[in-house]
Amino acid sequence: DPSGTFVQLRLGLAQTACRKRAPQRHCRVLEGRRKPVCLACYKFDTSDVPKVLDKYHNCGPSHHLAAKEIRQRDEAECRAVEEAGKGGDTLYLPGMFAFSRGLPA
């Protein structure tokens, strides 16, 4: 796409028997627990140092009663992200996007 690169990620999360304070490599997945599905969409421009033009992310439970409505909203939001940067009159203001840097592992 000449307006930039669009990336869509869908992740399924699961609760495990491992503790947060003492992470382990192999953790048993707990059955019958929440398994949220996360969707993230990002649009980057085509410069040498890519900048985020637009983004959307949502983690919702997979068993939620309104799962169909959530999925439809997610798809609409991701389509809007994909269209970012295609119009020449789009205005991006300072502070519109914020990122934090994590501690070294």
GROMACS elastic network, one bead per residue, 0.5 to 0.9 nm:
[ bonds ]
;  ai    aj funct       b0    kb
    1     4     6  0.56438   500
    1     5     6  0.65154   500
    1     6     6  0.82003   500
    2     5     6  0.81881   500
    2    45     6  0.87995   500
    2    46     6  0.75741   500
    2    86     6  0.83241   500
    3    44     6  0.84748   500
    3    45     6  0.63950   500
    3    46     6  0.68884   500
    3    83     6  0.85485   500
    3    84     6  0.79083   500
    3    85     6  0.56187   500
    3    86     6  0.54777   500
    3    87     6  0.88112   500
    4    43     6  0.65923   500
    4    44     6  0.53557   500
    4    47     6  0.85617   500
    4    50     6  0.87907   500
    4    53     6  0.85187   500
    4    82     6  0.88629   500
    4    84     6  0.85769   500
    4    85     6  0.73218   500
    4    86     6  0.84940   500
    5    42     6  0.81558   500
    5    43     6  0.56068   500
    5    44     6  0.50914   500
    5    45     6  0.63795   500
    5    46     6  0.70503   500
    5    82     6  0.83985   500
    6    41     6  0.73279   500
    6    42     6  0.58168   500
    6    44     6  0.64729   500
    6    45     6  0.89369   500
    6    81     6  0.79215   500
    6    82     6  0.57991   500
    6    83     6  0.89526   500
    7    40     6  0.80959   500
    7    41     6  0.56545   500
    7    42     6  0.52312   500
    7    43     6  0.63750   500
    7    44     6  0.82932   500
    7    82     6  0.83484   500
    8    39     6  0.73284   500
    8    40     6  0.57645   500
    8    42     6  0.65627   500
    8    43     6  0.88932   500
    8    78     6  0.77747   500
    9    38     6  0.79533   500
    9    39     6  0.57162   500
    9    40     6  0.51358   500
    9    41     6  0.63782   500
    9    42     6  0.87823   500
   10    37     6  0.70191   500
   10    38     6  0.56219   500
   10    40     6  0.65257   500
   10    41     6  0.88377   500
   11    36     6  0.84531   500
   11    37     6  0.57011   500
   11    38     6  0.50237   500
   11    39     6  0.64735   500
   11    40     6  0.84885   500
   11    59     6  0.88167   500
   12    35     6  0.67190   500
   12    36     6  0.61696   500
   12    38     6  0.63121   500
   12    39     6  0.89694   500
   12    62     6  0.89435   500
   13    34     6  0.83781   500
   13    35     6  0.53855   500
   13    36     6  0.55059   500
   13    37     6  0.61827   500
   13    38     6  0.75887   500
   14    29     6  0.65884   500
   14    30     6  0.75770   500
   14    31     6  0.88623   500
   14    33     6  0.75211   500
   14    34     6  0.67171   500
   14    36     6  0.71336   500
   15    18     6  0.86485   500
   15    28     6  0.86897   500
   15    29     6  0.59631   500
   15    30     6  0.58282   500
   15    31     6  0.83321   500
   15    33     6  0.65587   500
   15    34     6  0.68356   500
   15    35     6  0.70481   500
   16    19     6  0.82229   500
   16    27     6  0.59223   500
   16    28     6  0.54757   500
   16    30     6  0.52506   500
   16    31     6  0.87934   500
   17    27     6  0.60515   500
   17    28     6  0.55207   500
   17    29     6  0.63693   500
   17    30     6  0.63279   500
   18    21     6  0.87648   500
   18    22     6  0.74254   500
   18    23     6  0.63409   500
   18    24     6  0.66632   500
   18    26     6  0.84699   500
   18    27     6  0.56365   500
   18    28     6  0.73891   500
   18    29     6  0.88329   500
   19    22     6  0.55378   500
   19    23     6  0.60902   500
   19    24     6  0.81996   500
   20    23     6  0.57454   500
   23    27     6  0.86799   500
   24    27     6  0.65020   500
   29    33     6  0.88612   500
   30    33     6  0.61427   500
   31    34     6  0.86980   500
   32    35     6  0.86894   500
   34    61     6  0.68645   500
   34    62     6  0.78369   500
   34    63     6  0.79717   500
   35    60     6  0.88668   500
   35    61     6  0.62726   500
   35    62     6  0.61977   500
   35    63     6  0.79824   500
   36    59     6  0.62525   500
   36    60     6  0.53304   500
   36    62     6  0.52325   500
   36    63     6  0.80790   500
   37    58     6  0.83929   500
   37    59     6  0.56932   500
   37    60     6  0.57508   500
   37    61     6  0.61313   500
   37    62     6  0.58922   500
   38    57     6  0.72858   500
   38    58     6  0.56296   500
   38    60     6  0.63449   500
   38    61     6  0.85063   500
   39    56     6  0.80178   500
   39    57     6  0.55398   500
   39    58     6  0.54350   500
   39    59     6  0.63302   500
   39    60     6  0.85920   500
   39    74     6  0.74427   500
   39    78     6  0.89658   500
   40    55     6  0.75010   500
   40    56     6  0.56703   500
   40    58     6  0.65215   500
   40    59     6  0.85418   500
   40    74     6  0.89323   500
   40    78     6  0.80391   500
   41    54     6  0.83078   500
   41    55     6  0.55448   500
   41    56     6  0.51555   500
   41    57     6  0.62619   500
   41    77     6  0.84287   500
   41    78     6  0.57124   500
   41    79     6  0.89113   500
   41    81     6  0.68013   500
   41    82     6  0.79562   500
   42    52     6  0.69511   500
   42    53     6  0.76885   500
   42    54     6  0.59840   500
   42    56     6  0.65724   500
   42    57     6  0.85479   500
   42    78     6  0.81127   500
   42    81     6  0.66062   500
   42    82     6  0.76129   500
   43    51     6  0.84432   500
   43    52     6  0.58330   500
   43    53     6  0.54088   500
   43    54     6  0.53519   500
   43    55     6  0.63248   500
   43    81     6  0.61760   500
   43    82     6  0.61225   500
   43    83     6  0.84220   500
   43    84     6  0.68599   500
   43    85     6  0.83236   500
   44    47     6  0.86383   500
   44    50     6  0.57665   500
   44    51     6  0.54097   500
   44    53     6  0.54111   500
   44    54     6  0.74317   500
   44    55     6  0.89810   500
   44    84     6  0.89344   500
   44    85     6  0.88051   500
   45    48     6  0.89540   500
   45    49     6  0.86360   500
   45    50     6  0.54529   500
   45    51     6  0.56423   500
   45    52     6  0.65953   500
   45    53     6  0.62917   500
   45    85     6  0.75121   500
   46    49     6  0.80236   500
   46    50     6  0.60462   500
   46    51     6  0.81063   500
   47    50     6  0.51658   500
   47    51     6  0.74665   500
   52    55     6  0.72007   500
   52    97     6  0.77984   500
   53    81     6  0.80881   500
   53    84     6  0.63459   500
   53    85     6  0.66151   500
   53    92     6  0.80129   500
   53    97     6  0.88267   500
   54    80     6  0.86360   500
   54    81     6  0.54901   500
   54    82     6  0.81385   500
   54    84     6  0.62334   500
   54    85     6  0.83970   500
   54    97     6  0.83273   500
   55    77     6  0.88927   500
   55    78     6  0.80275   500
   55    81     6  0.59628   500
   55    82     6  0.89078   500
   55    97     6  0.87637   500
   56    74     6  0.83680   500
   56    77     6  0.67734   500
   56    78     6  0.66687   500
   56    81     6  0.70247   500
   57    74     6  0.83101   500
   57    77     6  0.89863   500
   57    78     6  0.87726   500
   58    74     6  0.75760   500
   60    63     6  0.87984   500
   60    64     6  0.77306   500
   60    67     6  0.82225   500
   60    70     6  0.78713   500
   61    64     6  0.55309   500
   61    67     6  0.78723   500
   62    65     6  0.88477   500
   62    67     6  0.66784   500
   63    66     6  0.85762   500
   63    67     6  0.70058   500
   64    67     6  0.52498   500
   64    68     6  0.88812   500
   64    70     6  0.89333   500
   65    68     6  0.80559   500
   66    69     6  0.53401   500
   66    70     6  0.62444   500
   66    71     6  0.86686   500
   67    70     6  0.50309   500
   67    71     6  0.60481   500
   67    72     6  0.85892   500
   68    71     6  0.51042   500
   68    72     6  0.62175   500
   68    73     6  0.86548   500
   69    72     6  0.51056   500
   69    73     6  0.61604   500
   69    74     6  0.85426   500
   70    73     6  0.51055   500
   70    74     6  0.60677   500
   70    75     6  0.86161   500
   71    74     6  0.50280   500
   71    75     6  0.61853   500
   71    76     6  0.86674   500
   72    75     6  0.51425   500
   72    76     6  0.62590   500
   72    77     6  0.86555   500
   73    76     6  0.51100   500
   73    77     6  0.61130   500
   73    78     6  0.85715   500
   74    77     6  0.51303   500
   74    78     6  0.61124   500
   74    79     6  0.85917   500
   75    78     6  0.51528   500
   75    79     6  0.61742   500
   75    80     6  0.86898   500
   76    79     6  0.51244   500
   76    80     6  0.63383   500
   76    81     6  0.87687   500
   77    80     6  0.50985   500
   77    81     6  0.63284   500
   77    82     6  0.87174   500
   78    82     6  0.61113   500
   78    83     6  0.86549   500
   79    83     6  0.63254   500
   79    84     6  0.88717   500
   80    83     6  0.51846   500
   80    84     6  0.65371   500
   81    84     6  0.52288   500
   81    85     6  0.88443   500
   82    85     6  0.83827   500
   82    86     6  0.87675   500
   83    86     6  0.58096   500
   83    87     6  0.80936   500
   84    87     6  0.73118   500
   84    90     6  0.79810   500
   85    88     6  0.69515   500
   85    89     6  0.86469   500
   85    90     6  0.67150   500
   86    89     6  0.89378   500
   86    90     6  0.83695   500
   87    90     6  0.60758   500
   88    91     6  0.88595   500
   92    95     6  0.88745   500
   92    96     6  0.68705   500
   93    96     6  0.56513   500
   93    97     6  0.87841   500
   94    97     6  0.77582   500
   95    98     6  0.65182   500
  102   105     6  0.85657   500
